[in-house]
Amino acid sequence: MKTHLIKNTTHQMKILLVTRNLPPLIGGMERLNWHIGDELSLKNEVLILSHTKAKRLSPKECSFFGAPLNPLAIFLIFAFIKTFFICLKHKPDVIFAGSGLTAPIVVFWAKIFRKKSIVYIHGLDIATNHPIYNRIWIPMIRSADKVVANSTPTQDICLHKGVSYNKLTIIHPGVTFPPIEKDQTLINYIKNKYDLNNKKILISVGRLTARKGILEFVDYSLPTIIQSCPETILVIIGDTPIHSLNKNLQSKESIISMAEKYAIQSNILFVGNISDDSLLSAWYYLADINVFPVKHIPEDPEGFGMVAIEAATYGTPSIAFSTGGITDAIQNNESGILIEAGNYKKFSEAVINELTNSSSITALKCQEFSKKFSWKNLGKNLNDLL
């Protein structure tokens, strides 16, 4: 991650970002919050309160304050107390919650110190039906001065949960654009290492949660795809998250067990989590299709689908179920193909068609679509909101 070295000091505000989601934790929310801090620090003074392990990787232009990562209750207690002292000493103009998790802390102290509060909402932040969360967190989210939704469907859920339309705005997560240049030497090395020459490559990037639907994809789609295209390899980049608040998880073992049922385990390659951006970019360039078989789970929606934007940045189309914020992250027939949620037959057919026929979805079309989601645009939208 690259930190900006020049700061524009005009109209500078002091912003406190409170979030548990920062690297080295892995996921879209973690990358997003890192870039929120980084982009805002271009024109503002930014203070970040997060878990102590995040200090080493936090944006260099931001002042950092730490709290224990685990257990969750201890993080929230420490974050609550530290926010008080930071407000007392540093007097931020705006207190920003990087997700719904820290909304009560941000909104409470913003009201006490008469500051502005902003809460960035992801799908699960607002859709959950947990009784305690609905009793405490949702009212605090409603009380924020501004609520930022990560997609149109997330905004719709916010409205359903009683968030005022006048408080809402949509600011999509972003990607690094232009992308890292293609490293053919690294790509060739990967091909040789994993014996991928002359193979059709499907990739899945993300944490192994029930919502991501990889187990079901292996059960309902992959056997059909391999029957038509025996040279197909599904590359799974990611792992079961150990620090996730979402406990509906899948595992490498369960996916392998499912593959063994159809004798296709040799067509699946697990490479684990990848934190090296250059290595991840090589996989995106190498892939023929990014498969995104996210399940439609009303109480656990896909808030946006940043992986689809990342894939498009490298010219790789996505095939996905049309559910949640994915409808914002994929332009149908431009950066990928959207399939009716749960229709694995059509999903399989779409993948096979892309692998065997000349596609109208070009790398250029994908990149043109992804360009508007650059982190630079995220920063502009956030500063406009401020």
C-alpha positions as CSV (number, residue, x, y, z in Angstrom):
1,M,0.0,0.0,0.0
2,K,1.4,3.3,-1.0
3,T,1.1,6.4,1.2
4,H,0.8,9.9,-0.2
5,L,3.8,12.1,0.7
6,I,2.2,15.5,-0.1
7,K,-0.6,16.9,1.9
8,N,-2.9,19.7,0.8
9,T,-3.5,21.9,3.9
10,T,-6.4,24.0,2.6
11,H,-9.7,23.6,4.5
12,Q,-8.0,21.1,6.8
13,M,-10.2,19.2,9.3
14,K,-9.3,16.9,12.1
15,I,-10.9,13.5,11.7
16,L,-10.8,10.6,14.1
17,L,-11.4,7.2,12.4
18,V,-12.4,4.5,14.8
19,T,-12.3,0.9,13.3
20,R,-11.4,-2.6,14.1
21,N,-11.0,-3.4,10.4
22,L,-7.4,-2.7,9.4
23,P,-4.5,-4.7,8.0
24,P,-2.9,-7.1,8.8
25,L,-6.4,-8.4,9.1
26,I,-7.4,-9.5,5.6
27,G,-10.6,-8.5,3.8
28,G,-12.3,-5.9,1.7
29,M,-13.4,-3.9,4.8
30,E,-9.7,-3.8,6.0
31,R,-8.4,-2.5,2.7
32,L,-11.3,0.0,2.5
33,N,-10.6,1.5,6.0
34,W,-6.9,1.7,5.2
35,H,-7.6,3.8,2.1
36,I,-10.3,5.9,3.9
37,G,-7.5,7.0,6.3
38,D,-5.0,7.4,3.6
39,E,-7.2,9.4,1.2
40,L,-8.6,11.7,3.9
41,S,-5.0,12.4,5.2
42,L,-4.3,14.2,1.8
43,K,-6.4,17.2,2.9
44,N,-7.0,16.6,6.6
45,E,-5.3,15.7,9.8
46,V,-6.4,12.1,10.5
47,L,-6.1,10.2,13.7
48,I,-6.8,6.4,13.7
49,L,-8.0,4.3,16.6
50,S,-7.7,0.6,15.8
51,H,-6.3,-2.7,17.1
52,T,-2.6,-2.5,18.1
53,K,-1.4,-4.9,15.4
54,A,-2.5,-2.4,12.7
55,K,0.0,0.3,13.8
56,R,2.9,-1.1,11.7
57,L,0.8,-1.0,8.5
58,S,-1.3,2.1,9.1
59,P,-1.1,5.0,6.7
60,K,2.0,7.0,7.5
61,E,0.4,10.4,7.5
62,C,-2.1,9.4,10.2
63,S,-1.5,9.5,13.9
64,F,-2.2,6.0,15.4
65,F,-3.8,4.9,18.7
66,G,-4.2,1.3,19.6
67,A,-6.6,-1.1,21.5
68,P,-6.3,-4.9,22.0
69,L,-7.8,-6.8,19.0
70,N,-9.3,-9.6,21.1
71,P,-11.6,-10.4,22.7
72,L,-14.1,-8.2,20.9
73,A,-15.6,-6.9,24.1
74,I,-12.2,-5.7,25.3
75,F,-11.6,-4.0,22.0
76,L,-14.9,-2.1,22.3
77,I,-14.3,-1.1,25.9
78,F,-10.7,0.1,25.2
79,A,-11.9,1.9,22.1
80,F,-14.7,3.6,24.0
81,I,-12.4,4.9,26.7
82,K,-9.6,5.9,24.3
83,T,-12.0,7.8,22.1
84,F,-13.0,9.9,25.1
85,F,-9.3,10.8,25.8
86,I,-8.5,11.5,22.2
87,C,-11.5,13.8,21.9
88,L,-10.5,15.5,25.1
89,K,-6.9,16.1,24.1
90,H,-7.0,16.3,20.2
91,K,-10.4,17.8,19.7
92,P,-11.4,16.2,16.3
93,D,-14.0,18.0,14.2
94,V,-15.4,14.7,12.9
95,I,-15.5,11.2,14.4
96,F,-15.8,8.5,11.7
97,A,-16.8,4.9,12.3
98,G,-15.3,2.6,9.7
99,S,-18.1,0.1,10.1
100,G,-21.3,-0.3,12.1
101,L,-19.4,-2.1,14.8
102,T,-17.9,1.1,16.2
103,A,-21.0,3.3,15.5
104,P,-22.1,3.4,19.2
105,I,-18.7,4.7,20.3
106,V,-18.5,7.3,17.5
107,V,-22.0,8.6,17.8
108,F,-22.0,8.7,21.7
109,W,-18.8,10.7,22.0
110,A,-19.7,12.9,19.0
111,K,-22.8,14.0,20.8
112,I,-21.0,14.5,24.1
113,F,-18.3,16.6,22.5
114,R,-20.7,18.2,20.0
115,K,-18.8,17.0,17.0
116,K,-20.0,15.5,13.7
117,S,-20.4,11.8,13.4
118,I,-20.2,9.7,10.2
119,V,-20.8,5.9,10.0
120,Y,-19.7,3.8,7.0
121,I,-22.1,0.9,6.6
122,H,-21.5,-2.4,5.0
123,G,-24.3,-4.9,4.2
124,L,-24.0,-7.1,7.4
125,D,-23.7,-3.9,9.6
126,I,-27.3,-3.1,9.0
127,A,-29.0,-6.4,7.8
128,T,-28.3,-8.5,10.9
129,N,-31.2,-9.6,13.0
130,H,-29.2,-10.1,16.2
131,P,-31.5,-8.8,19.0
132,I,-28.8,-7.0,21.0
133,Y,-27.4,-5.4,17.9
134,N,-30.8,-4.3,16.8
135,R,-31.5,-2.8,20.2
136,I,-28.3,-0.9,20.7
137,W,-26.3,-0.6,17.4
138,I,-29.1,0.2,14.9
139,P,-30.5,3.2,17.0
140,M,-27.0,4.6,17.2
141,I,-26.5,4.3,13.5
142,R,-29.8,6.1,13.0
143,S,-28.5,8.9,15.3
144,A,-25.4,9.5,13.3
145,D,-25.1,12.9,11.5
146,K,-24.3,11.1,8.2
147,V,-24.5,7.4,7.2
148,V,-22.4,6.3,4.2
149,A,-23.7,3.1,2.5
150,N,-21.3,1.0,0.4
151,S,-23.9,0.2,-2.3
152,T,-27.4,0.8,-3.4
153,P,-28.8,-2.4,-1.8
154,T,-27.1,-1.4,1.5
155,Q,-28.7,2.0,1.3
156,D,-32.1,0.3,0.8
157,I,-31.6,-1.9,3.9
158,C,-30.6,1.3,5.8
159,L,-33.9,2.9,4.8
160,H,-35.8,-0.3,5.8
161,K,-34.1,-0.1,9.2
162,G,-35.2,3.5,9.7
163,V,-32.2,5.5,8.8
164,S,-33.3,8.9,7.4
165,Y,-32.9,9.3,3.7
166,N,-31.5,12.8,4.2
167,K,-28.6,11.3,6.2
168,L,-27.7,8.7,3.6
169,T,-25.2,8.8,0.8
170,I,-23.6,6.1,-1.3
171,I,-19.8,5.9,-1.6
172,H,-18.5,2.8,-3.1
173,P,-15.3,1.1,-2.0
174,G,-12.4,1.5,-4.4
175,V,-9.5,-0.1,-6.2
176,T,-6.0,0.9,-7.1
177,F,-6.2,2.3,-10.6
178,P,-4.3,2.2,-12.9
179,P,-3.4,-1.4,-11.9
180,I,0.0,-2.9,-11.2
181,E,1.7,-3.5,-14.5
182,K,1.6,-7.1,-15.9
183,D,4.7,-9.1,-14.8
184,Q,4.9,-11.8,-17.3
185,T,8.0,-13.4,-15.6
186,L,6.0,-13.8,-12.4
187,I,3.0,-15.1,-14.3
188,N,5.2,-17.7,-16.0
189,Y,6.7,-18.7,-12.7
190,I,3.2,-19.3,-11.2
191,K,2.2,-21.3,-14.2
192,N,5.3,-23.5,-14.0
193,K,5.1,-23.8,-10.2
194,Y,1.5,-25.0,-10.2
195,D,1.5,-26.8,-13.6
196,L,-1.0,-24.3,-15.1
197,N,0.2,-24.1,-18.6
198,N,-2.6,-24.7,-21.1
199,K,-5.2,-24.7,-18.4
200,K,-8.4,-22.7,-18.1
201,I,-8.2,-20.7,-14.8
202,L,-11.1,-19.8,-12.6
203,I,-10.2,-17.8,-9.5
204,S,-12.1,-17.1,-6.3
205,V,-10.7,-14.4,-4.1
206,G,-12.0,-13.9,-0.6
207,R,-12.6,-15.3,2.8
208,L,-14.2,-18.7,3.0
209,T,-17.6,-17.8,4.5
210,A,-20.9,-19.4,3.9
211,R,-22.1,-16.3,2.0
212,K,-19.3,-16.6,-0.6
213,G,-20.8,-19.9,-1.6
214,I,-17.6,-21.7,-2.8
215,L,-18.7,-25.1,-1.3
216,E,-22.0,-24.9,-3.2
217,F,-20.3,-23.8,-6.4
218,V,-18.0,-26.9,-6.2
219,D,-21.1,-29.0,-5.6
220,Y,-23.6,-27.6,-8.1
221,S,-21.4,-26.0,-10.9
222,L,-17.8,-27.1,-11.0
223,P,-18.4,-30.8,-12.0
224,T,-20.5,-29.6,-15.0
225,I,-17.9,-27.1,-16.0
226,I,-15.1,-29.6,-15.8
227,Q,-17.1,-32.1,-17.8
228,S,-17.2,-29.6,-20.7
229,C,-13.8,-28.1,-20.0
230,P,-11.6,-30.8,-18.4
231,E,-8.6,-28.5,-18.3
232,T,-10.3,-26.1,-15.9
233,I,-8.6,-25.4,-12.6
234,L,-10.4,-23.5,-9.8
235,V,-7.8,-21.4,-7.8
236,I,-9.1,-20.4,-4.4
237,I,-7.2,-17.4,-3.0
238,G,-8.2,-16.9,0.7
239,D,-8.8,-18.9,3.8
240,T,-11.2,-19.4,6.7
241,P,-11.0,-16.1,8.7
242,I,-10.0,-16.5,12.3
243,H,-10.9,-13.0,13.5
244,S,-14.2,-12.6,11.6
245,L,-17.3,-11.6,13.5
246,N,-19.3,-13.6,11.0
247,K,-19.2,-17.2,12.3
248,N,-21.0,-18.7,9.2
249,L,-17.8,-20.1,7.8
250,Q,-16.6,-22.7,5.3
251,S,-13.3,-24.6,5.3
252,K,-10.7,-25.9,2.9
253,E,-11.4,-29.4,4.3
254,S,-15.2,-29.2,3.6
255,I,-14.5,-28.0,0.0
256,I,-12.0,-30.8,-0.7
257,S,-14.4,-33.3,0.7
258,M,-17.1,-32.0,-1.6
259,A,-14.7,-32.2,-4.6
260,E,-13.8,-35.8,-3.7
261,K,-17.5,-36.7,-4.1
262,Y,-17.1,-35.9,-7.8
263,A,-13.5,-36.9,-8.1
264,I,-12.5,-33.4,-9.1
265,Q,-10.2,-32.6,-6.2
266,S,-7.2,-32.4,-8.6
267,N,-9.0,-29.5,-10.4
268,I,-8.9,-27.3,-7.3
269,L,-5.9,-25.4,-6.1
270,F,-5.7,-23.7,-2.7
271,V,-3.1,-20.9,-2.4
272,G,-4.2,-19.4,0.8
273,N,-4.3,-15.7,1.7
274,I,-2.1,-13.4,-0.4
275,S,-1.0,-10.0,1.1
276,D,1.5,-9.2,-1.7
277,D,-0.2,-7.0,-4.2
278,S,2.2,-7.9,-7.0
279,L,1.5,-11.6,-6.5
280,L,-2.2,-11.1,-6.3
281,S,-2.2,-9.0,-9.5
282,A,-0.4,-11.8,-11.3
283,W,-3.2,-14.2,-10.4
284,Y,-5.8,-11.7,-11.7
285,Y,-3.9,-11.3,-15.0
286,L,-3.5,-15.1,-15.3
287,A,-7.2,-15.9,-14.7
288,D,-9.7,-16.4,-17.4
289,I,-12.7,-15.7,-15.1
290,N,-13.3,-14.5,-11.6
291,V,-16.2,-16.6,-10.2
292,F,-18.3,-15.0,-7.6
293,P,-21.1,-17.4,-6.6
294,V,-22.3,-15.4,-3.6
295,K,-25.4,-16.8,-2.0
296,H,-28.5,-14.7,-1.4
297,I,-28.8,-14.6,2.4
298,P,-31.1,-11.7,3.5
299,E,-29.6,-11.5,7.1
300,D,-26.0,-11.7,5.7
301,P,-25.9,-9.8,2.4
302,E,-22.9,-9.1,0.2
303,G,-22.5,-5.4,0.8
304,F,-20.6,-4.6,-2.4
305,G,-18.3,-7.1,-4.0
306,M,-14.9,-5.3,-4.2
307,V,-13.3,-8.4,-5.7
308,A,-15.3,-8.0,-8.9
309,I,-14.0,-4.4,-9.3
310,E,-10.4,-5.6,-8.5
311,A,-10.7,-8.3,-11.2
312,A,-12.1,-5.9,-13.7
313,T,-9.1,-3.5,-13.0
314,Y,-6.8,-6.3,-14.4
315,G,-9.1,-6.9,-17.3
316,T,-10.6,-10.1,-15.9
317,P,-14.4,-10.5,-16.1
318,S,-16.5,-11.8,-13.2
319,I,-19.4,-14.2,-13.3
320,A,-21.6,-13.7,-10.3
321,F,-25.1,-14.2,-8.8
322,S,-27.1,-11.0,-8.9
323,T,-27.5,-10.4,-5.2
324,G,-26.7,-7.6,-2.7
325,G,-24.2,-5.0,-3.7
326,I,-22.7,-7.1,-6.5
327,T,-25.3,-5.4,-8.7
328,D,-23.3,-2.2,-8.2
329,A,-19.9,-3.9,-8.6
330,I,-20.5,-5.6,-12.0
331,Q,-21.8,-4.0,-15.1
332,N,-23.7,-6.8,-16.9
333,N,-22.0,-7.8,-20.2
334,E,-19.4,-5.0,-19.7
335,S,-17.3,-6.1,-16.8
336,G,-18.9,-9.5,-16.2
337,I,-22.1,-11.5,-16.3
338,L,-24.9,-11.4,-13.6
339,I,-26.9,-14.6,-13.1
340,E,-30.2,-14.9,-11.3
341,A,-29.4,-15.7,-7.6
342,G,-29.2,-19.5,-7.0
343,N,-29.4,-20.6,-10.6
344,Y,-26.3,-22.8,-10.7
345,K,-27.3,-24.2,-14.1
346,K,-27.1,-20.8,-15.8
347,F,-24.0,-20.0,-13.8
348,S,-22.3,-23.1,-15.2
349,E,-23.5,-22.4,-18.7
350,A,-22.1,-18.8,-18.5
351,V,-18.7,-20.0,-17.3
352,I,-18.5,-22.7,-20.0
353,N,-19.5,-20.2,-22.7
354,E,-16.8,-17.7,-21.6
355,L,-14.2,-20.5,-21.5
356,T,-15.0,-22.0,-24.9
357,N,-16.3,-19.1,-27.1
358,S,-14.9,-15.7,-28.0
359,S,-16.3,-13.3,-25.4
360,S,-17.7,-9.8,-26.1
361,I,-16.4,-8.8,-22.6
362,T,-13.0,-7.4,-23.3
363,A,-10.2,-6.5,-20.9
364,L,-10.6,-2.9,-22.1
365,K,-14.3,-2.8,-21.2
366,C,-13.6,-4.3,-17.8
367,Q,-10.9,-1.6,-17.1
368,E,-13.1,1.2,-18.3
369,F,-15.8,0.2,-15.8
370,S,-13.4,-0.2,-12.9
371,K,-11.7,3.1,-13.5
372,K,-14.5,5.1,-11.8
373,F,-14.0,3.1,-8.6
374,S,-10.4,4.4,-8.0
375,W,-9.3,5.2,-4.5
376,K,-8.8,8.8,-5.7
377,N,-12.6,9.0,-6.4
378,L,-13.3,7.6,-3.0
379,G,-11.2,10.4,-1.4
380,K,-13.0,13.0,-3.5
381,N,-16.4,11.7,-2.5
382,L,-15.5,11.6,1.2
383,N,-14.1,15.1,1.2
384,D,-17.2,16.3,-0.6
385,L,-19.3,14.7,2.2
386,L,-17.1,16.4,4.8
